Amino acid sequence: MHKHHRALGLASPREGGVTALDIARQRPAASVTLVRPHAARRAARFFVEKFPGRSMYAVKANPEPALLRELWAAGITHYDVASLAEVALVAETLPQAVLCFMHPVKSEEAIAEAYFAFGVRTFSLDTMDELEKIVAATATDGVAATDLNLCVRIRVSSDHSKLSLAAKFGAEPDEMKDLLIATRQAADALGICFHVGSQAMTPAAYGEAMERVRAAIVEAAVTVDIVDVGGGFPSWYPGMEPPPLEAYFEVIGRAFEDLPISYSAELWCEPGRALCAEYASVLVRVEKRRGDQLYINEGAYGALFDAAHVGWRFPVTLVREEESHTRDMAFSFYGPTCDDLDHMAGPFMLPADTKAGDYVEIGMLGAYGTAMRTRFNGFGAGMTVEAKDEPMASLYAEIEERREASNVVTL
Ligand SMILES: *Cc1c(COP(=O)(O)O)cnc(C)c1O
């Protein structure tokens, strides 16, 4: 009993935490977030060791300070931040971290405070307006800063990605020449960055984007010091099984080697999802079953925004003392608020005898999951507990099977 008490919120990291079943036995009424520091460390080490350049973490995917500290400990020293609040949060949590303000549209006030109060030197932009804003906001007594790393974001296709980022940001290829030449004059180091969209399902997305980078460099005939391939590195979800990350790194590394840039130029990437998707899962309770619909205590206004709004299928497992012997069937979920929109179509495959009172673990919510929670209708974040088991053992069994079948290496 004493041990179980600790399971509910007081699990000591030194003891390695608990399992989803340990928590379910306590029958918590609110959803419980299970965090797995070992999964984040593993992902970070993978990028640090295998990506052929520098990996910075895109903080928006999950800004939890405990996660930031794990990534730092595993060797991630650079952080892609997009707001002044993220700048302040990372600076406070990791005072030694290098911050890169990679949102291409910022307020002049945010740029100035990031530069003068937090020492940020790296900024992205996709228009002349933004370039002028950065130059003005970082000047001292009318004298322009000489220590800026400025990355021009080029628009690339999101065709290979599950979530597009092509419409909102990025200079058109025909605007790049003037923008690169003007930025070169304001920058100590000049970069080109892009984002292929989140959950890019093929390495070709990066290969094609690098072709645009090459064309822009050739046309502008400027010296480029940094090529930043952005985020978009995929994770495993049901129905979305991407090639191994090594295949992405290989395409990127080869394309980088082929660019007309100097030997001292740096290659950067900005993974969000791939570093933290496995960091968190959420243990939910079924409060009602109506046919193939399960009413659970987590939803669209909680950690399941993407499941509700872009039809994301997260892996699920029934967490029960005795394994169910019924076959799986397709369920959809309703969240706890009174809103019809609080609906996740799935399909989520669970044993046919799943019923009210059961606990279900929903996996891969470390990226764009727990970070999206609101307090709408009185349902907010419940307890967070450190777990020592693998994230979604069921999903891993599936990955393992496919790995053996295809003889590829994944995370
Ligand atoms: C969101 C974002 C990322 C991270 O994208 P993932 O798909 O999570 O890897 C990286 N860079 C920028 C500029 C972003 O906006």
The ligand as a Tripos MOL2 file, in Angstrom:
@<TRIPOS>MOLECULE
LIG
   15    15     1     0     0
SMALL
NO_CHARGES

@<TRIPOS>ATOM
      1 C1          6.9950   23.3080  -35.0190 C.3       1 LIG1
      2 C2          8.3330   23.6150  -35.5350 C.ar      1 LIG1
      3 C3          9.3580   22.6690  -35.4640 C.ar      1 LIG1
      4 C4          9.1640   21.2570  -34.9490 C.3       1 LIG1
      5 O1          8.4490   20.4960  -35.8760 O.3       1 LIG1
      6 P1          8.2330   18.9150  -35.6450 P.3       1 LIG1
      7 O2          7.3520   18.5270  -36.7760 O.co2     1 LIG1
      8 O3          7.6020   18.7490  -34.3230 O.co2     1 LIG1
      9 O4          9.5670   18.2750  -35.7110 O.co2     1 LIG1
     10 C5         10.6100   23.0370  -35.9030 C.ar      1 LIG1
     11 N1         10.8500   24.2650  -36.4040 N.ar      1 LIG1
     12 C6          9.8680   25.2030  -36.5030 C.ar      1 LIG1
     13 C7         10.2210   26.5290  -37.0520 C.3       1 LIG1
     14 C8          8.5870   24.9060  -36.0960 C.ar      1 LIG1
     15 O5          7.6190   25.8250  -36.2060 O.3       1 LIG1
@<TRIPOS>BOND
     1     1     2 1
     2     2     3 ar
     3     2    14 ar
     4     3     4 1
     5     3    10 ar
     6     4     5 1
     7     5     6 1
     8     6     7 2
     9     6     8 1
    10     6     9 1
    11    10    11 ar
    12    11    12 ar
    13    12    13 1
    14    12    14 ar
    15    14    15 1
@<TRIPOS>SUBSTRUCTURE
     1 LIG1         1 GROUP 0 **** ****
